[in-house]
Amino acid sequence: MAACAPRVQDFEPGLQAPAIVDDALVTEDGRRLPLAVWPAEGKPRAVLLALHGFNMYRRYFDEPAAWWASQGITTYAYDQRGFGATPERGIWGGAPAMAADARAMLRLLARRHPGRPLYLLGDSMGAAVAILAATGPAEPDLAGVILVAPGLWGGESMHPFFRAALWLSAHTMPWNTDTGAGLRRRPSDNIEMLRALGRDPLVIRRTRIDAVYGVTNLMGDAYAAATGLRPATLVLYGERDEIVPEGPVRRAVARLPARPRTLFYPDGWHMLLRDLQAKVVWRDVAAWIADPAAPPPSGLGR
């Protein structure tokens, strides 16, 4: 029975003070999460913490972060637990631990860049982590939250049949892995980029079923927590997204306490920051950081 239980990494909060050491975030339970930084050209006008999506890692943001650096934005990204070059790669990190890591990193960045507005960006699964990190009893002081192709398809937003089937799989064969190829879903129109990710040894291509179960629960928790998201929010979604359905995204946006700026891209896929039209999205993000009330350069605001 123990062998059939979904695996989740251990998390022991409060063992030590989190810190940025060399090229890693050292968490409160001593985990080293590899960290990348793209410093702004000149004095930064804003600081951005970017959280990657499921099976990705920090280098997913190489291209957008380099472009944002040219616009005066310093970007940080680390490998979230269970992904990239972290310990226990492939084992689900757990929503409480992942949200705690993001909150710790935000506090560290606020001390490292005093007086600079601090933004939190989450891509796909990272958007769910961002919502949990930005809500709750210890809310960080944020100038804004950016949700890119937000992974909010779980919990009450997912059909009960799918939830039940996933629970059964995760509690009978949690070690089983799948590539997802049988679903025949395209995440992007940028084929060259997808091939490069396929060759990247730090991108997970065979996913444990209990990790899928874990991310689904994370998305459900974030969907429920969206009612407490108070900072100014930008929501970006591609209307050709074949990974996250549009319905749960629209319902989650409607649950936000303050009306967010929402941009729906007719030619956008799930990997909005890496699609062929990605630079359109990069510009909208930078423009919103500069002035949340101004019309986006893409003209797609709703």
Secondary structure by P-SEA (a helix, b strand, c coil): cccccccccccccccbbbbbcccccccccccccbbbbbcccccccbbbbbbbccccccccaaaaaaaaaaacbbbbbcccccccccccccccccaaaaaaaaaaaaaaaaaaccccbbbbbbccaaaaaaaaaacccccccccbbbbccccccccccccaaaaaaaaaaaaccccccccccccccccccaaaaaaaaaacccccccccaaaaaaaaaaaaaaaaaccccccbbbbbbbcccccccaaaaaaaaaacccccbbbbbcccccccccccaaaaaaaaaaaaaacccccccccccc
